[in-house]
């Protein structure tokens, strides 16, 4: 079987636990080399990068090859709304930032990634 390619889309903070469990289960099933996993967060879900407990799980998954990406527009909008200001320079080292989450989702799907929204 060829390597699976999947993008998990997390746009609501409460969905993180399900998403992280789904990814853990996927890697348990196919192995770390059996899937190329990207997690794209946008909207309020970017708040999770300020949650040390969730970040710890994300770091463990990143060490296994999972790529985490956050939407720059969402980071900025979160701050503009007064909810939470996250300094992009202080984000966890494993986290990449893309200009627009929706564009990244479209690109990944065009590249053949399966789309999962936990």
Biopython code that builds the backbone (N, CA, C, O; Angstrom):
import numpy as np
from Bio.PDB.StructureBuilder import StructureBuilder

atoms = [
    (1, "UNK", "N", (0.845, -1.181, 0.000)),
    (1, "UNK", "CA", (0.000, 0.000, 0.000)),
    (1, "UNK", "C", (0.889, 1.243, 0.000)),
    (1, "UNK", "O", (1.894, 1.293, 0.709)),
    (2, "UNK", "N", (0.522, 2.226, -0.785)),
    (2, "UNK", "CA", (1.296, 3.462, -0.822)),
    (2, "UNK", "C", (1.025, 4.287, 0.443)),
    (2, "UNK", "O", (0.049, 4.073, 1.162)),
    (3, "UNK", "N", (1.910, 5.212, 0.672)),
    (3, "UNK", "CA", (1.804, 6.071, 1.852)),
    (3, "UNK", "C", (0.546, 6.935, 1.768)),
    (3, "UNK", "O", (0.291, 7.582, 0.752)),
    (4, "UNK", "N", (-0.223, 6.936, 2.832)),
    (4, "UNK", "CA", (-1.436, 7.751, 2.897)),
    (4, "UNK", "C", (-1.057, 9.218, 3.079)),
    (4, "UNK", "O", (-0.051, 9.536, 3.714)),
    (5, "UNK", "N", (-1.866, 10.101, 2.519)),
    (5, "UNK", "CA", (-1.651, 11.543, 2.667)),
    (5, "UNK", "C", (-2.953, 12.140, 3.181)),
    (5, "UNK", "O", (-4.007, 11.989, 2.564)),
    (6, "UNK", "N", (-2.864, 12.822, 4.323)),
    (6, "UNK", "CA", (-4.085, 13.327, 4.952)),
    (6, "UNK", "C", (-3.844, 14.691, 5.588)),
    (6, "UNK", "O", (-2.802, 14.944, 6.192)),
    (7, "UNK", "N", (-4.836, 15.559, 5.434)),
    (7, "UNK", "CA", (-4.814, 16.846, 6.126)),
    (7, "UNK", "C", (-5.995, 16.868, 7.093)),
    (7, "UNK", "O", (-7.148, 16.697, 6.696)),
    (8, "UNK", "N", (-5.683, 17.080, 8.360)),
    (8, "UNK", "CA", (-6.705, 17.238, 9.394)),
    (8, "UNK", "C", (-6.964, 18.729, 9.539)),
    (8, "UNK", "O", (-6.028, 19.513, 9.700)),
    (9, "UNK", "N", (-8.225, 19.120, 9.483)),
    (9, "UNK", "CA", (-8.614, 20.527, 9.575)),
    (9, "UNK", "C", (-9.264, 20.756, 10.937)),
    (9, "UNK", "O", (-10.322, 20.199, 11.229)),
    (10, "UNK", "N", (-8.630, 21.572, 11.760)),
    (10, "UNK", "CA", (-9.165, 21.885, 13.088)),
    (10, "UNK", "C", (-9.441, 23.386, 13.136)),
    (10, "UNK", "O", (-8.519, 24.201, 13.078)),
    (11, "UNK", "N", (-10.722, 23.740, 13.244)),
    (11, "UNK", "CA", (-11.066, 25.166, 13.297)),
    (11, "UNK", "C", (-11.862, 25.544, 14.547)),
    (11, "UNK", "O", (-12.306, 26.685, 14.680)),
    (12, "UNK", "N", (-12.042, 24.596, 15.454)),
    (12, "UNK", "CA", (-12.724, 24.857, 16.723)),
    (12, "UNK", "C", (-11.880, 24.268, 17.845)),
    (12, "UNK", "O", (-11.471, 23.109, 17.777)),
    (13, "UNK", "N", (-11.623, 25.054, 18.863)),
    (13, "UNK", "CA", (-10.762, 24.618, 19.965)),
    (13, "UNK", "C", (-11.203, 23.293, 20.587)),
    (13, "UNK", "O", (-10.344, 22.450, 20.846)),
    (14, "UNK", "N", (-12.497, 23.064, 20.840)),
    (14, "UNK", "CA", (-12.904, 21.797, 21.459)),
    (14, "UNK", "C", (-12.628, 20.560, 20.595)),
    (14, "UNK", "O", (-12.687, 19.441, 21.106)),
    (15, "UNK", "N", (-12.331, 20.728, 19.317)),
    (15, "UNK", "CA", (-12.100, 19.585, 18.427)),
    (15, "UNK", "C", (-10.670, 19.059, 18.498)),
    (15, "UNK", "O", (-10.370, 18.007, 17.932)),
    (16, "UNK", "N", (-9.784, 19.779, 19.187)),
    (16, "UNK", "CA", (-8.390, 19.359, 19.244)),
    (16, "UNK", "C", (-8.210, 17.968, 19.843)),
    (16, "UNK", "O", (-7.440, 17.166, 19.316)),
    (17, "UNK", "N", (-8.909, 17.673, 20.938)),
    (17, "UNK", "CA", (-8.727, 16.366, 21.581)),
    (17, "UNK", "C", (-9.079, 15.235, 20.626)),
    (17, "UNK", "O", (-8.367, 14.234, 20.557)),
    (18, "UNK", "N", (-10.165, 15.389, 19.896)),
    (18, "UNK", "CA", (-10.572, 14.364, 18.925)),
    (18, "UNK", "C", (-9.543, 14.271, 17.807)),
    (18, "UNK", "O", (-9.160, 13.173, 17.404)),
    (19, "UNK", "N", (-9.095, 15.413, 17.307)),
    (19, "UNK", "CA", (-8.118, 15.420, 16.214)),
    (19, "UNK", "C", (-6.825, 14.725, 16.630)),
    (19, "UNK", "O", (-6.303, 13.890, 15.891)),
    (20, "UNK", "N", (-6.309, 15.063, 17.803)),
    (20, "UNK", "CA", (-5.058, 14.463, 18.263)),
    (20, "UNK", "C", (-5.215, 12.966, 18.499)),
    (20, "UNK", "O", (-4.296, 12.194, 18.227)),
    (21, "UNK", "N", (-6.373, 12.552, 19.002)),
    (21, "UNK", "CA", (-6.641, 11.117, 19.183)),
    (21, "UNK", "C", (-6.743, 10.419, 17.827)),
    (21, "UNK", "O", (-6.210, 9.322, 17.660)),
    (22, "UNK", "N", (-7.417, 11.038, 16.858)),
    (22, "UNK", "CA", (-7.521, 10.463, 15.511)),
    (22, "UNK", "C", (-6.141, 10.253, 14.901)),
    (22, "UNK", "O", (-5.867, 9.205, 14.316)),
    (23, "UNK", "N", (-5.282, 11.241, 15.038)),
    (23, "UNK", "CA", (-3.936, 11.153, 14.465)),
    (23, "UNK", "C", (-3.136, 10.057, 15.153)),
    (23, "UNK", "O", (-2.449, 9.278, 14.491)),
    (24, "UNK", "N", (-3.222, 9.993, 16.474)),
    (24, "UNK", "CA", (-2.531, 8.945, 17.224)),
    (24, "UNK", "C", (-3.003, 7.569, 16.775)),
    (24, "UNK", "O", (-2.192, 6.665, 16.571)),
    (25, "UNK", "N", (-4.309, 7.411, 16.621)),
    (25, "UNK", "CA", (-4.861, 6.128, 16.174)),
    (25, "UNK", "C", (-4.418, 5.795, 14.751)),
    (25, "UNK", "O", (-4.101, 4.643, 14.455)),
    (26, "UNK", "N", (-4.394, 6.788, 13.879)),
    (26, "UNK", "CA", (-3.945, 6.568, 12.503)),
    (26, "UNK", "C", (-2.507, 6.069, 12.485)),
    (26, "UNK", "O", (-2.200, 5.081, 11.818)),
    (27, "UNK", "N", (-1.629, 6.741, 13.209)),
    (27, "UNK", "CA", (-0.222, 6.343, 13.226)),
    (27, "UNK", "C", (-0.028, 4.983, 13.883)),
    (27, "UNK", "O", (0.862, 4.227, 13.493)),
    (28, "UNK", "N", (-0.844, 4.670, 14.863)),
    (28, "UNK", "CA", (-0.781, 3.344, 15.484)),
    (28, "UNK", "C", (-1.147, 2.277, 14.456)),
    (28, "UNK", "O", (-0.562, 1.195, 14.439)),
    (29, "UNK", "N", (-2.109, 2.587, 13.607)),
    (29, "UNK", "CA", (-2.589, 1.630, 12.609)),
    (29, "UNK", "C", (-1.619, 1.461, 11.445)),
    (29, "UNK", "O", (-1.332, 0.332, 11.049)),
    (30, "UNK", "N", (-1.105, 2.564, 10.886)),
    (30, "UNK", "CA", (-0.285, 2.476, 9.667)),
    (30, "UNK", "C", (1.204, 2.681, 9.924)),
    (30, "UNK", "O", (2.016, 2.480, 9.021)),
    (31, "UNK", "N", (1.569, 3.075, 11.128)),
    (31, "UNK", "CA", (2.971, 3.343, 11.431)),
    (31, "UNK", "C", (3.352, 4.764, 11.053)),
    (31, "UNK", "O", (2.690, 5.408, 10.239)),
    (32, "UNK", "N", (4.430, 5.240, 11.659)),
    (32, "UNK", "CA", (4.856, 6.620, 11.426)),
    (32, "UNK", "C", (5.203, 6.884, 9.967)),
    (32, "UNK", "O", (5.014, 7.997, 9.475)),
    (33, "UNK", "N", (5.708, 5.874, 9.277)),
    (33, "UNK", "CA", (6.077, 6.037, 7.870)),
    (33, "UNK", "C", (4.933, 5.719, 6.922)),
    (33, "UNK", "O", (5.082, 5.861, 5.708)),
    (34, "UNK", "N", (3.797, 5.292, 7.453)),
    (34, "UNK", "CA", (2.674, 4.891, 6.611)),
    (34, "UNK", "C", (1.769, 6.023, 6.182)),
    (34, "UNK", "O", (0.872, 5.825, 5.362)),
    (35, "UNK", "N", (1.995, 7.220, 6.732)),
    (35, "UNK", "CA", (1.117, 8.343, 6.389)),
    (35, "UNK", "C", (1.880, 9.658, 6.476)),
    (35, "UNK", "O", (2.710, 9.866, 7.361)),
    (36, "UNK", "N", (1.574, 10.529, 5.540)),
    (36, "UNK", "CA", (2.033, 11.913, 5.602)),
    (36, "UNK", "C", (0.867, 12.702, 6.190)),
    (36, "UNK", "O", (-0.174, 12.853, 5.551)),
    (37, "UNK", "N", (1.049, 13.199, 7.403)),
    (37, "UNK", "CA", (-0.040, 13.847, 8.130)),
    (37, "UNK", "C", (0.260, 15.335, 8.305)),
    (37, "UNK", "O", (1.319, 15.722, 8.798)),
    (38, "UNK", "N", (-0.704, 16.153, 7.886)),
    (38, "UNK", "CA", (-0.635, 17.601, 8.068)),
    (38, "UNK", "C", (-1.853, 18.005, 8.890)),
    (38, "UNK", "O", (-2.961, 17.532, 8.638)),
    (39, "UNK", "N", (-1.651, 18.869, 9.858)),
    (39, "UNK", "CA", (-2.753, 19.405, 10.653)),
    (39, "UNK", "C", (-2.798, 20.908, 10.408)),
    (39, "UNK", "O", (-1.852, 21.632, 10.719)),
    (40, "UNK", "N", (-3.913, 21.361, 9.845)),
    (40, "UNK", "CA", (-4.085, 22.790, 9.570)),
    (40, "UNK", "C", (-5.101, 23.344, 10.561)),
    (40, "UNK", "O", (-6.237, 22.875, 10.622)),
    (41, "UNK", "N", (-4.691, 24.335, 11.331)),
    (41, "UNK", "CA", (-5.620, 24.973, 12.268)),
    (41, "UNK", "C", (-5.892, 26.399, 11.814)),
    (41, "UNK", "O", (-5.001, 27.121, 11.367)),
    (42, "UNK", "N", (-7.157, 26.773, 11.946)),
    (42, "UNK", "CA", (-7.550, 28.152, 11.675)),
    (42, "UNK", "C", (-8.712, 28.507, 12.585)),
    (42, "UNK", "O", (-9.168, 27.683, 13.378)),
    (43, "UNK", "N", (-9.189, 29.747, 12.465)),
    (43, "UNK", "CA", (-10.270, 30.184, 13.342)),
    (43, "UNK", "C", (-9.832, 30.133, 14.796)),
    (43, "UNK", "O", (-8.641, 30.234, 15.091)),
    (44, "UNK", "N", (-10.783, 29.977, 15.701)),
    (44, "UNK", "CA", (-10.476, 29.972, 17.132)),
    (44, "UNK", "C", (-9.546, 28.835, 17.565)),
    (44, "UNK", "O", (-8.972, 28.894, 18.652)),
    (45, "UNK", "N", (-9.391, 27.811, 16.739)),
    (45, "UNK", "CA", (-8.554, 26.663, 17.107)),
    (45, "UNK", "C", (-7.093, 27.038, 17.318)),
    (45, "UNK", "O", (-6.361, 26.295, 17.973)),
    (46, "UNK", "N", (-6.651, 28.172, 16.779)),
    (46, "UNK", "CA", (-5.251, 28.559, 16.985)),
    (46, "UNK", "C", (-4.968, 28.899, 18.452)),
    (46, "UNK", "O", (-3.808, 28.982, 18.856)),
    (47, "UNK", "N", (-6.014, 29.095, 19.243)),
    (47, "UNK", "CA", (-5.834, 29.327, 20.688)),
    (47, "UNK", "C", (-5.080, 28.183, 21.354)),
    (47, "UNK", "O", (-4.399, 28.388, 22.358)),
    (48, "UNK", "N", (-5.197, 26.992, 20.804)),
    (48, "UNK", "CA", (-4.612, 25.801, 21.425)),
    (48, "UNK", "C", (-3.093, 25.879, 21.539)),
    (48, "UNK", "O", (-2.505, 25.179, 22.363)),
    (49, "UNK", "N", (-2.452, 26.712, 20.734)),
    (49, "UNK", "CA", (-0.995, 26.813, 20.806)),
    (49, "UNK", "C", (-0.535, 27.534, 22.063)),
    (49, "UNK", "O", (0.665, 27.648, 22.310)),
    (50, "UNK", "N", (-1.475, 28.017, 22.854)),
    (50, "UNK", "CA", (-1.176, 28.586, 24.158)),
    (50, "UNK", "C", (-1.477, 27.624, 25.295)),
    (50, "UNK", "O", (-1.317, 27.978, 26.463)),
    (51, "UNK", "N", (-1.912, 26.405, 24.968)),
    (51, "UNK", "CA", (-2.283, 25.387, 25.953)),
    (51, "UNK", "C", (-1.133, 24.387, 26.081)),
    (51, "UNK", "O", (-0.941, 23.544, 25.204)),
    (52, "UNK", "N", (-0.371, 24.480, 27.172)),
    (52, "UNK", "CA", (0.836, 23.662, 27.351)),
    (52, "UNK", "C", (0.563, 22.164, 27.242)),
    (52, "UNK", "O", (1.375, 21.424, 26.688)),
    (53, "UNK", "N", (-0.569, 21.720, 27.762)),
    (53, "UNK", "CA", (-0.904, 20.293, 27.731)),
    (53, "UNK", "C", (-1.102, 19.804, 26.287)),
    (53, "UNK", "O", (-0.595, 18.748, 25.906)),
    (54, "UNK", "N", (-1.835, 20.576, 25.502)),
    (54, "UNK", "CA", (-2.057, 20.201, 24.101)),
    (54, "UNK", "C", (-0.765, 20.312, 23.294)),
    (54, "UNK", "O", (-0.475, 19.468, 22.446)),
    (55, "UNK", "N", (0.000, 21.358, 23.569)),
    (55, "UNK", "CA", (1.260, 21.551, 22.854)),
    (55, "UNK", "C", (2.195, 20.366, 23.095)),
    (55, "UNK", "O", (2.920, 19.960, 22.187)),
    (56, "UNK", "N", (2.186, 19.813, 24.296)),
    (56, "UNK", "CA", (3.030, 18.648, 24.599)),
    (56, "UNK", "C", (2.664, 17.471, 23.697)),
    (56, "UNK", "O", (3.549, 16.814, 23.150)),
    (57, "UNK", "N", (1.379, 17.201, 23.539)),
    (57, "UNK", "CA", (0.926, 16.109, 22.666)),
    (57, "UNK", "C", (1.306, 16.416, 21.220)),
    (57, "UNK", "O", (1.764, 15.534, 20.494)),
    (58, "UNK", "N", (1.117, 17.661, 20.806)),
    (58, "UNK", "CA", (1.478, 18.055, 19.441)),
    (58, "UNK", "C", (2.973, 17.861, 19.196)),
    (58, "UNK", "O", (3.373, 17.379, 18.136)),
    (59, "UNK", "N", (3.799, 18.236, 20.173)),
    (59, "UNK", "CA", (5.250, 18.064, 20.038)),
    (59, "UNK", "C", (5.607, 16.598, 19.853)),
    (59, "UNK", "O", (6.465, 16.259, 19.038)),
    (60, "UNK", "N", (4.945, 15.726, 20.613)),
    (60, "UNK", "CA", (5.199, 14.289, 20.486)),
    (60, "UNK", "C", (4.828, 13.799, 19.093)),
    (60, "UNK", "O", (5.557, 13.005, 18.498)),
    (61, "UNK", "N", (3.699, 14.268, 18.572)),
    (61, "UNK", "CA", (3.281, 13.872, 17.226)),
    (61, "UNK", "C", (4.201, 14.474, 16.168)),
    (61, "UNK", "O", (4.515, 13.820, 15.174)),
    (62, "UNK", "N", (4.629, 15.707, 16.377)),
    (62, "UNK", "CA", (5.552, 16.340, 15.429)),
    (62, "UNK", "C", (6.862, 15.557, 15.358)),
    (62, "UNK", "O", (7.454, 15.430, 14.286)),
    (63, "UNK", "N", (7.314, 15.032, 16.497)),
    (63, "UNK", "CA", (8.531, 14.225, 16.523)),
    (63, "UNK", "C", (8.366, 12.934, 15.721)),
    (63, "UNK", "O", (9.349, 12.317, 15.310)),
    (64, "UNK", "N", (7.121, 12.538, 15.507)),
    (64, "UNK", "CA", (6.820, 11.335, 14.720)),
    (64, "UNK", "C", (6.559, 11.678, 13.253)),
    (64, "UNK", "O", (6.225, 10.796, 12.461)),
    (65, "UNK", "N", (6.708, 12.949, 12.887)),
    (65, "UNK", "CA", (6.574, 13.340, 11.494)),
    (65, "UNK", "C", (5.323, 14.110, 11.127)),
    (65, "UNK", "O", (5.158, 14.501, 9.971)),
    (66, "UNK", "N", (4.438, 14.338, 12.085)),
    (66, "UNK", "CA", (3.212, 15.092, 11.805)),
    (66, "UNK", "C", (3.582, 16.571, 11.657)),
    (66, "UNK", "O", (4.335, 17.116, 12.464)),
    (67, "UNK", "N", (3.051, 17.200, 10.631)),
    (67, "UNK", "CA", (3.333, 18.619, 10.383)),
    (67, "UNK", "C", (2.135, 19.453, 10.823)),
    (67, "UNK", "O", (1.009, 19.207, 10.391)),
    (68, "UNK", "N", (2.379, 20.433, 11.679)),
    (68, "UNK", "CA", (1.334, 21.327, 12.179)),
    (68, "UNK", "C", (1.487, 22.695, 11.521)),
    (68, "UNK", "O", (2.579, 23.263, 11.482)),
    (69, "UNK", "N", (0.373, 23.212, 11.006)),
    (69, "UNK", "CA", (0.349, 24.521, 10.354)),
    (69, "UNK", "C", (-0.782, 25.360, 10.933)),
    (69, "UNK", "O", (-1.874, 24.850, 11.181)),
    (70, "UNK", "N", (-0.520, 26.634, 11.145)),
    (70, "UNK", "CA", (-1.541, 27.559, 11.647)),
    (70, "UNK", "C", (-1.754, 28.670, 10.629)),
    (70, "UNK", "O", (-0.835, 29.063, 9.911)),
    (71, "UNK", "N", (-2.967, 29.158, 10.583)),
    (71, "UNK", "CA", (-3.355, 30.238, 9.678)),
    (71, "UNK", "C", (-2.957, 31.594, 10.270)),
    (71, "UNK", "O", (-3.384, 31.955, 11.366)),
    (72, "UNK", "N", (-2.141, 32.327, 9.534)),
    (72, "UNK", "CA", (-1.714, 33.652, 9.998)),
    (72, "UNK", "C", (-2.904, 34.599, 10.149)),
    (72, "UNK", "O", (-2.959, 35.381, 11.098)),
    (73, "UNK", "N", (-3.855, 34.533, 9.218)),
    (73, "UNK", "CA", (-5.039, 35.393, 9.323)),
    (73, "UNK", "C", (-5.773, 35.145, 10.634)),
    (73, "UNK", "O", (-6.221, 36.089, 11.286)),
    (74, "UNK", "N", (-5.896, 33.880, 11.022)),
    (74, "UNK", "CA", (-6.600, 33.550, 12.266)),
    (74, "UNK", "C", (-5.847, 34.050, 13.486)),
    (74, "UNK", "O", (-6.451, 34.539, 14.440)),
    (75, "UNK", "N", (-4.522, 33.925, 13.454)),
    (75, "UNK", "CA", (-3.715, 34.422, 14.576)),
    (75, "UNK", "C", (-3.930, 35.926, 14.731)),
    (75, "UNK", "O", (-4.118, 36.422, 15.843)),
    (76, "UNK", "N", (-3.903, 36.636, 13.626)),
    (76, "UNK", "CA", (-4.096, 38.095, 13.666)),
    (76, "UNK", "C", (-5.519, 38.466, 14.077)),
    (76, "UNK", "O", (-5.717, 39.384, 14.872)),
    (77, "UNK", "N", (-6.508, 37.754, 13.536)),
    (77, "UNK", "CA", (-7.907, 38.057, 13.864)),
    (77, "UNK", "C", (-8.214, 37.801, 15.330)),
    (77, "UNK", "O", (-8.989, 38.534, 15.944)),
    (78, "UNK", "N", (-7.610, 36.767, 15.889)),
    (78, "UNK", "CA", (-7.804, 36.450, 17.302)),
    (78, "UNK", "C", (-7.333, 37.622, 18.164)),
    (78, "UNK", "O", (-7.995, 38.008, 19.128)),
    (79, "UNK", "N", (-6.199, 38.166, 17.806)),
    (79, "UNK", "CA", (-5.659, 39.305, 18.556)),
    (79, "UNK", "C", (-6.528, 40.549, 18.342)),
    (79, "UNK", "O", (-6.827, 41.271, 19.292)),
    (80, "UNK", "N", (-6.924, 40.790, 17.111)),
    (80, "UNK", "CA", (-7.740, 41.971, 16.797)),
    (80, "UNK", "C", (-9.077, 41.948, 17.526)),
    (80, "UNK", "O", (-9.633, 42.995, 17.860)),
    (81, "UNK", "N", (-9.588, 40.733, 17.770)),
    (81, "UNK", "CA", (-10.875, 40.615, 18.466)),
    (81, "UNK", "C", (-10.732, 40.812, 19.972)),
    (81, "UNK", "O", (-11.726, 40.931, 20.688)),
    (82, "UNK", "N", (-9.493, 40.846, 20.442)),
    (82, "UNK", "CA", (-9.252, 41.020, 21.866)),
    (82, "UNK", "C", (-9.323, 39.727, 22.654)),
    (82, "UNK", "O", (-9.220, 39.739, 23.881)),
    (83, "UNK", "N", (-9.499, 38.598, 21.954)),
    (83, "UNK", "CA", (-9.602, 37.305, 22.627)),
    (83, "UNK", "C", (-8.262, 36.871, 23.199)),
    (83, "UNK", "O", (-8.156, 36.554, 24.384)),
    (84, "UNK", "N", (-7.245, 36.858, 22.354)),
    (84, "UNK", "CA", (-5.925, 36.379, 22.756)),
    (84, "UNK", "C", (-4.928, 36.853, 21.720)),
    (84, "UNK", "O", (-5.175, 36.734, 20.520)),
    (85, "UNK", "N", (-3.818, 37.383, 22.162)),
    (85, "UNK", "CA", (-2.772, 37.792, 21.223)),
    (85, "UNK", "C", (-1.608, 36.815, 21.331)),
    (85, "UNK", "O", (-1.002, 36.654, 22.390)),
    (86, "UNK", "N", (-1.318, 36.173, 20.219)),
    (86, "UNK", "CA", (-0.214, 35.222, 20.151)),
    (86, "UNK", "C", (0.866, 35.850, 19.284)),
    (86, "UNK", "O", (0.621, 36.203, 18.130)),
    (87, "UNK", "N", (2.061, 35.986, 19.845)),
    (87, "UNK", "CA", (3.188, 36.515, 19.085)),
    (87, "UNK", "C", (3.718, 35.388, 18.205)),
    (87, "UNK", "O", (4.146, 34.344, 18.697)),
    (88, "UNK", "N", (3.682, 35.614, 16.916)),
    (88, "UNK", "CA", (4.110, 34.580, 15.970)),
    (88, "UNK", "C", (5.538, 34.109, 16.251)),
    (88, "UNK", "O", (5.868, 32.951, 15.997)),
    (89, "UNK", "N", (6.381, 34.993, 16.771)),
    (89, "UNK", "CA", (7.768, 34.632, 17.080)),
    (89, "UNK", "C", (7.878, 33.724, 18.301)),
    (89, "UNK", "O", (8.924, 33.114, 18.522)),
    (90, "UNK", "N", (6.817, 33.628, 19.092)),
    (90, "UNK", "CA", (6.845, 32.798, 20.298)),
    (90, "UNK", "C", (6.053, 31.507, 20.147)),
    (90, "UNK", "O", (5.802, 30.811, 21.131)),
    (91, "UNK", "N", (5.662, 31.188, 18.932)),
    (91, "UNK", "CA", (4.927, 29.941, 18.701)),
    (91, "UNK", "C", (5.871, 28.757, 18.873)),
    (91, "UNK", "O", (7.083, 28.907, 18.722)),
    (92, "UNK", "N", (5.329, 27.584, 19.186)),
    (92, "UNK", "CA", (6.177, 26.399, 19.330)),
    (92, "UNK", "C", (6.998, 26.148, 18.059)),
    (92, "UNK", "O", (6.530, 26.399, 16.949)),
    (93, "UNK", "N", (8.210, 25.659, 18.236)),
    (93, "UNK", "CA", (9.124, 25.436, 17.118)),
    (93, "UNK", "C", (8.627, 24.477, 16.057)),
    (93, "UNK", "O", (9.026, 24.584, 14.898)),
    (94, "UNK", "N", (7.769, 23.545, 16.424)),
    (94, "UNK", "CA", (7.271, 22.567, 15.459)),
    (94, "UNK", "C", (6.183, 23.135, 14.548)),
    (94, "UNK", "O", (5.792, 22.488, 13.576)),
    (95, "UNK", "N", (5.698, 24.328, 14.851)),
    (95, "UNK", "CA", (4.534, 24.887, 14.163)),
    (95, "UNK", "C", (4.936, 25.786, 13.005)),
    (95, "UNK", "O", (5.723, 26.719, 13.167)),
    (96, "UNK", "N", (4.382, 25.490, 11.829)),
    (96, "UNK", "CA", (4.556, 26.363, 10.679)),
    (96, "UNK", "C", (3.359, 27.292, 10.569)),
    (96, "UNK", "O", (2.277, 26.979, 11.066)),
    (97, "UNK", "N", (3.551, 28.426, 9.924)),
    (97, "UNK", "CA", (2.468, 29.393, 9.738)),
    (97, "UNK", "C", (2.284, 29.608, 8.241)),
    (97, "UNK", "O", (3.245, 29.839, 7.508)),
    (98, "UNK", "N", (1.027, 29.527, 7.802)),
    (98, "UNK", "CA", (0.690, 29.776, 6.400)),
    (98, "UNK", "C", (-0.133, 31.062, 6.334)),
    (98, "UNK", "O", (-0.823, 31.399, 7.296)),
    (99, "UNK", "N", (-0.070, 31.782, 5.214)),
    (99, "UNK", "CA", (-0.805, 33.044, 5.123)),
    (99, "UNK", "C", (-2.312, 32.890, 5.312)),
    (99, "UNK", "O", (-2.936, 33.662, 6.040)),
    (100, "UNK", "N", (-2.895, 31.882, 4.647)),
    (100, "UNK", "CA", (-4.350, 31.679, 4.709)),
    (100, "UNK", "C", (-4.647, 30.187, 4.794)),
    (100, "UNK", "O", (-4.275, 29.420, 3.906)),
    (101, "UNK", "N", (-5.309, 29.789, 5.853)),
    (101, "UNK", "CA", (-5.617, 28.376, 6.054)),
    (101, "UNK", "C", (-6.444, 27.781, 4.938)),
    (101, "UNK", "O", (-6.183, 26.658, 4.508)),
    (102, "UNK", "N", (-7.430, 28.507, 4.462)),
    (102, "UNK", "CA", (-8.308, 27.979, 3.419)),
    (102, "UNK", "C", (-7.513, 27.679, 2.148)),
    (102, "UNK", "O", (-7.766, 26.678, 1.478)),
    (103, "UNK", "N", (-6.563, 28.536, 1.820)),
    (103, "UNK", "CA", (-5.733, 28.306, 0.634)),
    (103, "UNK", "C", (-4.892, 27.051, 0.806)),
    (103, "UNK", "O", (-4.743, 26.264, -0.128)),
    (104, "UNK", "N", (-4.344, 26.864, 1.998)),
    (104, "UNK", "CA", (-3.534, 25.671, 2.269)),
    (104, "UNK", "C", (-4.373, 24.405, 2.159)),
    (104, "UNK", "O", (-3.906, 23.399, 1.625)),
    (105, "UNK", "N", (-5.606, 24.445, 2.657)),
    (105, "UNK", "CA", (-6.489, 23.281, 2.545)),
    (105, "UNK", "C", (-6.761, 22.944, 1.082)),
    (105, "UNK", "O", (-6.741, 21.774, 0.700)),
    (106, "UNK", "N", (-7.010, 23.949, 0.277)),
    (106, "UNK", "CA", (-7.266, 23.727, -1.149)),
    (106, "UNK", "C", (-6.031, 23.126, -1.815)),
    (106, "UNK", "O", (-6.142, 22.179, -2.593)),
    (107, "UNK", "N", (-4.860, 23.673, -1.512)),
    (107, "UNK", "CA", (-3.614, 23.140, -2.093)),
    (107, "UNK", "C", (-3.424, 21.674, -1.738)),
    (107, "UNK", "O", (-3.158, 20.838, -2.602)),
    (108, "UNK", "N", (-3.563, 21.382, -0.468)),
    (108, "UNK", "CA", (-3.335, 19.997, -0.022)),
    (108, "UNK", "C", (-4.315, 19.038, -0.689)),
    (108, "UNK", "O", (-3.926, 17.945, -1.100)),
    (109, "UNK", "N", (-5.567, 19.430, -0.799)),
    (109, "UNK", "CA", (-6.544, 18.555, -1.447)),
    (109, "UNK", "C", (-6.217, 18.402, -2.931)),
    (109, "UNK", "O", (-6.389, 17.318, -3.488)),
    (110, "UNK", "N", (-5.752, 19.461, -3.575)),
    (110, "UNK", "CA", (-5.356, 19.382, -4.982)),
    (110, "UNK", "C", (-4.153, 18.458, -5.160)),
    (110, "UNK", "O", (-3.981, 17.858, -6.222)),
    (111, "UNK", "N", (-3.322, 18.342, -4.124)),
    (111, "UNK", "CA", (-2.161, 17.452, -4.150)),
    (111, "UNK", "C", (-2.537, 16.010, -3.819)),
    (111, "UNK", "O", (-1.673, 15.133, -3.808)),
    (112, "UNK", "N", (-3.808, 15.759, -3.551)),
    (112, "UNK", "CA", (-4.257, 14.398, -3.291)),
    (112, "UNK", "C", (-4.388, 14.020, -1.831)),
    (112, "UNK", "O", (-4.590, 12.846, -1.520)),
    (113, "UNK", "N", (-4.279, 14.973, -0.933)),
    (113, "UNK", "CA", (-4.453, 14.681, 0.488)),
    (113, "UNK", "C", (-5.930, 14.432, 0.780)),
    (113, "UNK", "O", (-6.799, 15.149, 0.283)),
    (114, "UNK", "N", (-6.204, 13.421, 1.581)),
    (114, "UNK", "CA", (-7.565, 13.202, 2.077)),
    (114, "UNK", "C", (-7.856, 14.296, 3.102)),
    (114, "UNK", "O", (-6.959, 14.729, 3.825)),
    (115, "UNK", "N", (-9.099, 14.737, 3.161)),
    (115, "UNK", "CA", (-9.510, 15.805, 4.074)),
    (115, "UNK", "C", (-10.297, 15.199, 5.221)),
    (115, "UNK", "O", (-11.300, 14.518, 5.009)),
    (116, "UNK", "N", (-9.833, 15.453, 6.444)),
    (116, "UNK", "CA", (-10.519, 14.968, 7.642)),
    (116, "UNK", "C", (-10.811, 16.175, 8.531)),
    (116, "UNK", "O", (-9.927, 16.979, 8.827)),
    (117, "UNK", "N", (-12.064, 16.281, 8.946)),
    (117, "UNK", "CA", (-12.456, 17.354, 9.874)),
    (117, "UNK", "C", (-13.075, 16.699, 11.106)),
    (117, "UNK", "O", (-14.268, 16.396, 11.128)),
    (118, "UNK", "N", (-12.245, 16.486, 12.134)),
    (118, "UNK", "CA", (-12.751, 15.809, 13.341)),
    (118, "UNK", "C", (-13.836, 16.612, 14.039)),
    (118, "UNK", "O", (-14.361, 16.180, 15.065)),
]
sb = StructureBuilder()
sb.init_structure("model")
sb.init_model(0)
sb.init_chain("A")
sb.init_seg("    ")
for serial, (resi, resn, name, xyz) in enumerate(atoms, 1):
    if name == "N":
        sb.init_residue(resn, " ", resi, " ")
    sb.init_atom(name, np.array(xyz, "f"), 0.0, 1.0, " ", f" {name:<3s}", serial, name[0])
structure = sb.get_structure()
